[in-house]
Every structure is written in structure tokens, then in C-alpha cells.
Amino acid sequence: MEKRTLQDLSKEEIGQLFPIEITTYQNIWPKLYENERDLIVGNVDTGLFSRIEHFGSTSIPGIHAKNTIDMLMEVEFEELSNKKLIEQMAVLGYEFNWQNEGPNAHMIFVKGYHVDSPKTQTYHIHAGPGQHPIWDRLLFRDYLIAHPDVAAAYGALKLRLAEEFRHDRVAYRMAKGDFIGEITGKAKAKLR
């Protein structure tokens, strides 16, 4: 029998297998990011991406988070290069999909979601060109690092939403949208 992948599962099945679980900050998260970044840099052809950055709650010291290392990868949306990138990332254990929620689709690579043994370290890589709105996530990250009180409020929000949307990852992500939008707006205003 062929092994099932995430793409074989419904949204509901994914939610049951991989519920939203928030934990206290883990000092190992930056090292997990560095190790994974080094694995990618050492095994993916130069020229298929420009840079990789750690973002998300695991990149913000002291904040509650899902045990998922979120990364941003700068890539151009060019069909042949993207095809090569998808193939090389698959060798490293990453599944590919397009993130189509909202007006700005981007590439996403996920690793660590094993249907038969769901409790493993997970990684999400969001990929797009340098001018893509996904790069605003670094502004949000940096604002929270600079404002621990705001980071604590975000952590509390995540805990509440994780309880409410434990088995619905999309609803959980969408419910954080207003907070993220407001703080990102404040971060952009500081740049002006």
C-alpha cells in the first residue's frame, strides 16, 4: 500500500491528525531553524532562491508558539526554476503546494507531517519574490521582538484561539489576521 501524504487528506483529517498545540518558548527553536537552513543551502542549487529567514512565533524569544519552524524563502515565480526547486525540496522531505488564501498566492513547502506518526518536528517554508506581501511578516516579527508587551498579547491571543480552533488550522490562522494586520501596519508606519 502506498504511503499517504498531506495532499491525500481532507482539511478535517489534517485538523484531527495535527491539532493546534501551543507550547511555551523553546530555546532550541533558533538552532532548529539554523540546521534546516543549512540543510537547504547545502542541498538546493544556488540561484533557485536568494535568501532564507526565520519568522513566526518560534523566532520571537519568550512567546508561546506551535512547535513549527516557519521560514521565508525568496524566490522568483519562474516556472522552470520553481519546478527544479520543488524537485530538490522534495528530496529533503518537503511537500509542495500553493497557498491560495487571499489575493496573493505564494509557494509553501511543509515537512514533518507524517500521516502514520504525526508527532515529529514540522517546518513551513513560505516562498515568493522579495516584493511579495509575505515579506511583511518580517516587519511583524521585528515589531514583536522590539515590543515584548505586544508579543505577550499575541501569545495570549494564540492560546485562546488554539483552544477555540484546535482542529481547524485555517480558521486559527485567519482569526489571527486582524491582530497581525494592525501590528504590521504599525511596523510599516515606523518605517516612514
Contacts in CASP RR format, 6 or more apart in sequence:
PFRMAT RR
TARGET T0000
AUTHOR 0000-0000-0000
METHOD contacts of the structure
MODEL  1
MEKRTLQDLSKEEIGQLFPIEITTYQNIWPKLYENERDLIVGNVDTGLFS
RIEHFGSTSIPGIHAKNTIDMLMEVEFEELSNKKLIEQMAVLGYEFNWQN
EGPNAHMIFVKGYHVDSPKTQTYHIHAGPGQHPIWDRLLFRDYLIAHPDV
AAAYGALKLRLAEEFRHDRVAYRMAKGDFIGEITGKAKAKLR
3 115 0 8 1.000
3 116 0 8 1.000
4 115 0 8 1.000
4 116 0 8 1.000
5 95 0 8 1.000
5 115 0 8 1.000
6 14 0 8 1.000
6 95 0 8 1.000
6 97 0 8 1.000
6 110 0 8 1.000
6 113 0 8 1.000
6 115 0 8 1.000
7 95 0 8 1.000
7 97 0 8 1.000
8 115 0 8 1.000
9 17 0 8 1.000
9 115 0 8 1.000
11 168 0 8 1.000
11 169 0 8 1.000
11 170 0 8 1.000
12 167 0 8 1.000
14 113 0 8 1.000
14 169 0 8 1.000
15 167 0 8 1.000
15 168 0 8 1.000
15 169 0 8 1.000
16 167 0 8 1.000
17 113 0 8 1.000
17 115 0 8 1.000
17 118 0 8 1.000
18 113 0 8 1.000
18 118 0 8 1.000
18 122 0 8 1.000
18 169 0 8 1.000
19 166 0 8 1.000
19 167 0 8 1.000
20 66 0 8 1.000
20 161 0 8 1.000
20 162 0 8 1.000
20 165 0 8 1.000
20 166 0 8 1.000
20 167 0 8 1.000
20 168 0 8 1.000
20 169 0 8 1.000
20 172 0 8 1.000
21 66 0 8 1.000
21 67 0 8 1.000
21 162 0 8 1.000
22 64 0 8 1.000
22 65 0 8 1.000
22 66 0 8 1.000
22 155 0 8 1.000
22 158 0 8 1.000
22 159 0 8 1.000
22 162 0 8 1.000
23 64 0 8 1.000
23 65 0 8 1.000
23 66 0 8 1.000
23 67 0 8 1.000
24 62 0 8 1.000
24 64 0 8 1.000
25 60 0 8 1.000
25 61 0 8 1.000
25 62 0 8 1.000
25 63 0 8 1.000
25 64 0 8 1.000
25 65 0 8 1.000
26 58 0 8 1.000
26 67 0 8 1.000
29 58 0 8 1.000
29 59 0 8 1.000
29 65 0 8 1.000
29 69 0 8 1.000
30 54 0 8 1.000
30 58 0 8 1.000
30 59 0 8 1.000
32 58 0 8 1.000
32 69 0 8 1.000
32 121 0 8 1.000
33 54 0 8 1.000
33 58 0 8 1.000
33 59 0 8 1.000
33 69 0 8 1.000
33 71 0 8 1.000
36 69 0 8 1.000
36 71 0 8 1.000
36 123 0 8 1.000
37 52 0 8 1.000
37 54 0 8 1.000
37 71 0 8 1.000
39 92 0 8 1.000
40 52 0 8 1.000
40 73 0 8 1.000
40 89 0 8 1.000
40 92 0 8 1.000
41 52 0 8 1.000
43 88 0 8 1.000
43 91 0 8 1.000
43 92 0 8 1.000
44 85 0 8 1.000
44 88 0 8 1.000
44 89 0 8 1.000
44 92 0 8 1.000
45 84 0 8 1.000
45 88 0 8 1.000
47 81 0 8 1.000
48 75 0 8 1.000
48 81 0 8 1.000
48 84 0 8 1.000
48 85 0 8 1.000
48 88 0 8 1.000
49 73 0 8 1.000
49 74 0 8 1.000
49 75 0 8 1.000
49 85 0 8 1.000
49 127 0 8 1.000
50 74 0 8 1.000
50 75 0 8 1.000
50 130 0 8 1.000
51 73 0 8 1.000
51 74 0 8 1.000
52 71 0 8 1.000
52 72 0 8 1.000
52 73 0 8 1.000
52 74 0 8 1.000
52 125 0 8 1.000
53 71 0 8 1.000
53 72 0 8 1.000
53 138 0 8 1.000
54 69 0 8 1.000
54 70 0 8 1.000
54 71 0 8 1.000
55 70 0 8 1.000
55 71 0 8 1.000
55 72 0 8 1.000
55 137 0 8 1.000
55 138 0 8 1.000
55 140 0 8 1.000
55 141 0 8 1.000
56 65 0 8 1.000
56 70 0 8 1.000
56 137 0 8 1.000
56 140 0 8 1.000
56 141 0 8 1.000
57 63 0 8 1.000
57 64 0 8 1.000
57 65 0 8 1.000
57 66 0 8 1.000
57 70 0 8 1.000
57 154 0 8 1.000
57 155 0 8 1.000
57 158 0 8 1.000
58 65 0 8 1.000
58 66 0 8 1.000
58 67 0 8 1.000
58 68 0 8 1.000
58 69 0 8 1.000
58 70 0 8 1.000
59 70 0 8 1.000
59 141 0 8 1.000
60 141 0 8 1.000
60 144 0 8 1.000
60 145 0 8 1.000
60 151 0 8 1.000
61 145 0 8 1.000
62 151 0 8 1.000
63 144 0 8 1.000
63 151 0 8 1.000
63 152 0 8 1.000
63 154 0 8 1.000
63 155 0 8 1.000
64 155 0 8 1.000
64 156 0 8 1.000
64 158 0 8 1.000
64 159 0 8 1.000
65 155 0 8 1.000
65 158 0 8 1.000
66 122 0 8 1.000
66 162 0 8 1.000
67 121 0 8 1.000
67 122 0 8 1.000
68 122 0 8 1.000
68 123 0 8 1.000
68 124 0 8 1.000
69 121 0 8 1.000
69 122 0 8 1.000
69 123 0 8 1.000
69 124 0 8 1.000
70 123 0 8 1.000
70 124 0 8 1.000
70 125 0 8 1.000
70 126 0 8 1.000
71 123 0 8 1.000
71 124 0 8 1.000
71 125 0 8 1.000
71 126 0 8 1.000
72 125 0 8 1.000
72 126 0 8 1.000
72 127 0 8 1.000
72 128 0 8 1.000
72 134 0 8 1.000
72 135 0 8 1.000
72 137 0 8 1.000
72 138 0 8 1.000
73 107 0 8 1.000
73 109 0 8 1.000
73 125 0 8 1.000
73 126 0 8 1.000
73 127 0 8 1.000
73 128 0 8 1.000
74 127 0 8 1.000
74 128 0 8 1.000
74 129 0 8 1.000
74 130 0 8 1.000
74 135 0 8 1.000
75 81 0 8 1.000
75 82 0 8 1.000
75 85 0 8 1.000
75 107 0 8 1.000
75 127 0 8 1.000
75 128 0 8 1.000
75 129 0 8 1.000
76 128 0 8 1.000
76 129 0 8 1.000
77 107 0 8 1.000
77 128 0 8 1.000
77 129 0 8 1.000
82 107 0 8 1.000
85 107 0 8 1.000
85 127 0 8 1.000
86 96 0 8 1.000
86 109 0 8 1.000
89 96 0 8 1.000
89 109 0 8 1.000
89 125 0 8 1.000
90 96 0 8 1.000
92 111 0 8 1.000
93 111 0 8 1.000
93 112 0 8 1.000
94 109 0 8 1.000
94 110 0 8 1.000
94 111 0 8 1.000
94 123 0 8 1.000
94 125 0 8 1.000
95 109 0 8 1.000
95 110 0 8 1.000
95 111 0 8 1.000
95 113 0 8 1.000
96 107 0 8 1.000
96 108 0 8 1.000
96 109 0 8 1.000
97 107 0 8 1.000
97 108 0 8 1.000
97 110 0 8 1.000
98 105 0 8 1.000
98 106 0 8 1.000
98 107 0 8 1.000
98 108 0 8 1.000
99 105 0 8 1.000
99 106 0 8 1.000
99 107 0 8 1.000
99 108 0 8 1.000
99 126 0 8 1.000
101 170 0 8 1.000
101 174 0 8 1.000
104 132 0 8 1.000
104 133 0 8 1.000
104 134 0 8 1.000
106 126 0 8 1.000
106 127 0 8 1.000
106 128 0 8 1.000
106 132 0 8 1.000
106 134 0 8 1.000
107 126 0 8 1.000
107 127 0 8 1.000
107 128 0 8 1.000
108 124 0 8 1.000
108 125 0 8 1.000
108 126 0 8 1.000
108 127 0 8 1.000
109 123 0 8 1.000
109 124 0 8 1.000
109 125 0 8 1.000
109 127 0 8 1.000
110 122 0 8 1.000
110 123 0 8 1.000
110 124 0 8 1.000
110 125 0 8 1.000
111 122 0 8 1.000
111 123 0 8 1.000
112 120 0 8 1.000
112 121 0 8 1.000
112 122 0 8 1.000
112 123 0 8 1.000
113 120 0 8 1.000
113 122 0 8 1.000
114 120 0 8 1.000
126 134 0 8 1.000
126 137 0 8 1.000
128 134 0 8 1.000
136 184 0 8 1.000
136 187 0 8 1.000
136 188 0 8 1.000
137 184 0 8 1.000
139 184 0 8 1.000
139 185 0 8 1.000
139 187 0 8 1.000
139 188 0 8 1.000
139 191 0 8 1.000
140 180 0 8 1.000
140 181 0 8 1.000
140 183 0 8 1.000
140 184 0 8 1.000
140 187 0 8 1.000
142 187 0 8 1.000
143 150 0 8 1.000
143 183 0 8 1.000
143 184 0 8 1.000
143 186 0 8 1.000
143 187 0 8 1.000
143 190 0 8 1.000
144 150 0 8 1.000
144 151 0 8 1.000
144 154 0 8 1.000
144 183 0 8 1.000
145 151 0 8 1.000
150 183 0 8 1.000
153 179 0 8 1.000
154 176 0 8 1.000
154 179 0 8 1.000
154 183 0 8 1.000
157 176 0 8 1.000
157 179 0 8 1.000
158 176 0 8 1.000
161 172 0 8 1.000
161 175 0 8 1.000
161 176 0 8 1.000
162 172 0 8 1.000
164 172 0 8 1.000
164 175 0 8 1.000
165 171 0 8 1.000
165 172 0 8 1.000
165 175 0 8 1.000
END
